[in-house]
Amino acid sequence: MDTRRSRGPIIAIDGPAGAGKSTLARRLAIALDLPYINTGLMYRAVTHRALTEGIDVEDEDGLAVAARSIGFAVQSDRPDQLAIDGSTSVDALMSSPVEERVSTVSRHPSVRMVLRDRQRQLGIGGSVMEGRDIGTVVFPDADVKVFLVAASGVRADRRAREDGRGLEAAQTVGVRDEIDSRTNPFVPAPDAFMIDATNLTADEVFDEALEVVQSRLERGISSQRDSG
């Protein structure tokens, strides 16, 4: 799929849970004045809908129907917010029941296909989009691809601090790693820029990523001028 015609710059941020993708992607979106789209929230929204409506998380067809029924929109006046059915509140999506089941929901090909199409619609005008396979599946022709990694212990500690659930949150990261590795293994795009955040602060990760993004965007603009 080539989505380069008539679109704004697309920055893909991929990596495992707890690596710091959300913090990085949000800061890049603000710095670049682009919408920020957290695709993980979309899978959480489907999981929350399944729990609310009693849809079995193994019912692929039922989950795909649920995914199609959810309204997703980028808030133009709030670049760090994705509206889900008109609301930007994510508290319910971050609950333990959702966290425990989202990997199971996201492994279904039909659900991924539905959300992939929605993600392309949301991001095509230009965006900083974070997820697991943005640079390989959703926008394989993204202008810049960043793959963020960190040691499992660091990711578990970060998720525990963010969620305020201590050991429970840390253990969940390990469980998600195991499930995700079986159902949707991480395969960085060949042209992705890798950043290991294990021993870096959030500011250091941001500074490194911003330099890469600005450099590659400028290079792309120069190439277009030369070819024109």
C-alpha positions in Angstrom: 0.0 0.0 0.0 1.4 3.4 -1.0 -0.3 6.2 0.9 2.2 8.9 0.1 -0.1 10.8 -2.3 -2.0 13.8 -0.9 -1.1 13.3 2.7 0.9 15.0 5.5 4.0 13.6 7.2 3.5 10.3 9.0 5.8 9.3 11.9 5.5 5.7 13.1 6.5 4.8 16.6 6.6 1.1 17.4 7.7 -1.0 20.3 6.7 -3.2 23.2 4.4 -2.3 26.1 6.1 0.0 28.7 9.0 1.1 26.4 7.8 4.7 26.5 6.1 5.0 23.2 3.2 7.1 24.4 5.4 9.7 26.1 7.7 9.9 23.1 4.9 10.0 20.5 2.9 12.6 22.3 5.9 14.9 22.7 6.9 14.5 19.0 3.3 15.3 18.0 3.4 18.5 20.0 6.8 19.5 18.7 5.8 18.8 15.1 2.3 20.2 15.4 0.8 16.9 14.3 -2.1 14.8 15.6 -1.1 12.1 18.1 -2.8 8.7 17.6 -2.3 5.9 20.2 -3.5 2.8 18.4 -3.2 0.8 21.6 -6.2 2.7 22.9 -8.2 1.5 19.9 -7.6 -2.2 20.8 -8.4 -1.4 24.4 -11.7 0.2 23.3 -12.7 -3.0 21.5 -11.7 -5.0 24.6 -13.7 -2.7 26.8 -16.7 -3.0 24.5 -16.5 -6.8 24.5 -16.4 -6.9 28.3 -19.3 -4.4 28.5 -21.5 -6.3 26.0 -20.5 -9.8 27.0 -18.7 -10.7 23.8 -16.3 -13.6 24.3 -12.7 -12.4 23.7 -12.2 -15.6 21.5 -15.2 -14.6 19.3 -13.3 -13.1 16.4 -16.4 -12.3 14.3 -18.2 -10.7 17.2 -15.1 -8.6 18.1 -14.8 -7.4 14.5 -18.4 -6.2 14.5 -17.7 -4.4 17.8 -14.6 -2.8 16.3 -16.6 -1.5 13.4 -19.2 0.0 15.7 -16.9 2.2 17.7 -16.4 5.8 16.6 -12.8 7.0 16.5 -11.8 10.6 15.8 -8.7 12.8 16.1 -9.4 15.9 18.2 -8.0 18.8 16.1 -7.8 21.2 19.0 -6.3 18.6 21.4 -3.5 16.8 19.6 -2.8 14.5 22.4 -6.3 13.1 22.5 -8.1 10.4 20.5 -11.9 10.6 20.9 -13.6 7.2 21.3 -17.3 7.4 20.8 -17.1 11.1 21.4 -15.2 10.8 24.7 -11.5 11.4 25.4 -11.6 9.7 28.9 -9.4 6.6 29.0 -9.8 5.6 32.6 -12.1 2.6 31.8 -9.7 1.5 29.1 -6.8 1.2 31.5 -8.5 -1.1 34.0 -7.1 -4.4 35.0 -9.8 -6.5 33.2 -9.0 -4.7 29.9 -5.2 -5.0 30.4 -5.6 -8.7 31.0 -7.5 -9.3 27.8 -6.3 -6.8 25.3 -3.5 -9.0 23.9 -6.1 -11.8 23.3 -8.4 -9.4 21.5 -5.6 -7.9 19.4 -4.3 -11.2 18.1 -7.5 -11.8 15.9 -6.7 -11.0 12.2 -10.2 -9.7 11.6 -10.0 -7.2 14.4 -6.5 -6.1 13.3 -7.8 -5.6 9.7 -10.8 -3.4 10.9 -8.6 -1.3 13.1 -5.8 -1.1 10.5 -8.2 0.5 8.0 -9.5 2.9 10.7 -5.9 3.8 11.7 -5.1 4.6 8.1 -8.1 6.9 7.8 -7.2 8.7 11.0 -3.5 9.2 10.2 -3.4 9.8 6.5 -3.6 13.6 6.8 -0.3 13.5 8.8 0.2 12.2 12.3 2.5 10.7 14.9 1.1 7.2 15.4 2.2 4.7 17.9 1.6 0.9 18.1 3.2 -2.4 17.4 3.2 -2.6 13.6 2.6 0.9 12.4 5.8 1.0 10.3 5.4 -2.5 8.9 1.6 -2.9 8.4 -0.4 0.3 8.9 1.9 2.7 7.2 4.8 0.8 5.7 5.6 3.9 3.7 5.7 6.2 6.7 8.1 9.2 6.3 9.9 8.2 9.5 9.9 5.0 11.5 11.2 4.8 15.1 11.4 1.5 16.9 11.6 2.0 20.7 12.9 -0.8 23.0 13.8 -1.2 26.6 14.8 -4.0 28.9 11.8 -5.9 30.3 12.6 -4.9 33.9 12.7 -1.2 33.0 9.4 -1.5 31.1 7.7 -3.3 34.0 8.9 -0.7 36.5 7.7 2.1 34.2 4.3 0.5 33.7 4.0 0.0 37.4 4.6 3.7 38.1 2.2 4.8 35.4 -0.6 2.5 36.4 -0.1 2.8 40.2 -0.7 -0.9 40.5 2.8 -1.9 41.6 3.7 -5.5 41.2 0.4 -6.4 39.4 1.2 -4.0 36.6 4.8 -5.3 36.4 3.7 -8.9 36.1 1.1 -7.9 33.4 4.0 -6.6 31.2 5.6 -10.0 31.3 2.3 -11.8 30.5 1.7 -9.5 27.6 5.2 -10.0 26.3 4.6 -13.7 26.2 1.2 -13.5 24.5 2.3 -10.9 22.0 5.4 -12.8 21.0 3.2 -15.7 20.0 0.5 -13.8 18.2 2.1 -10.7 16.8 5.9 -10.9 17.2 7.8 -7.7 16.9 9.5 -7.3 13.5 11.0 -3.8 13.1 10.8 -2.3 9.7 14.1 -2.6 7.8 14.3 1.2 7.6 13.3 1.9 11.2 15.6 3.9 13.5 16.1 1.8 16.7 16.3 3.5 20.1 17.1 1.5 23.2 15.6 3.5 26.1 16.9 1.2 28.8 19.5 3.6 30.1 18.0 6.8 28.7 15.8 9.4 30.3 12.6 10.5 28.6 14.2 13.7 27.6 17.2 11.9 26.0 14.9 9.6 24.1 12.9 12.6 22.8 16.0 14.6 21.8 17.4 11.6 19.9 14.1 10.8 18.2 13.3 14.5 17.3 16.8 14.9 15.7 16.2 11.7 13.6 12.7 12.7 12.6 13.6 16.3 11.6 16.6 15.0 9.6 14.6 12.4 7.7 11.7 14.8 7.0 14.1 17.4 5.7 15.8 14.8 3.6 12.5 13.7 2.1 11.6 17.3 1.3 14.9 17.8 -0.4 14.4 14.6 -2.5 11.0 15.8 -3.6 12.5 19.1 -4.7 15.3 17.4 -6.6 12.9 15.0 -8.4 10.5 17.9 -9.2 
